[in-house]
């Protein structure tokens, strides 16, 4: 299995996931990107195509915990609907 491992700020966790994928015989590329930002989303897709030539499956598991409800709503909208 070939995977792009996206992270926003925790590179150590991304490295751990990459290692687990390798232990299962897969290949993984780590890409730092904030999926609430259009340019970062595009770069994430571009990196996937550059590494593996295609995207077969996308799992969107983005989330955040900002300091206020107003900021939370704005960020959730950016992440969910761009």
Buried (B, 14 or more C-beta within 10 A) or exposed (E): EBBBBBBBEEEEEBBEBBEEBEEEEEEBBBBBBBBBEEEBBEBBBEBBEEBBEEEEEEEEEBEBEEEEEEEEEEBBEBBEEE
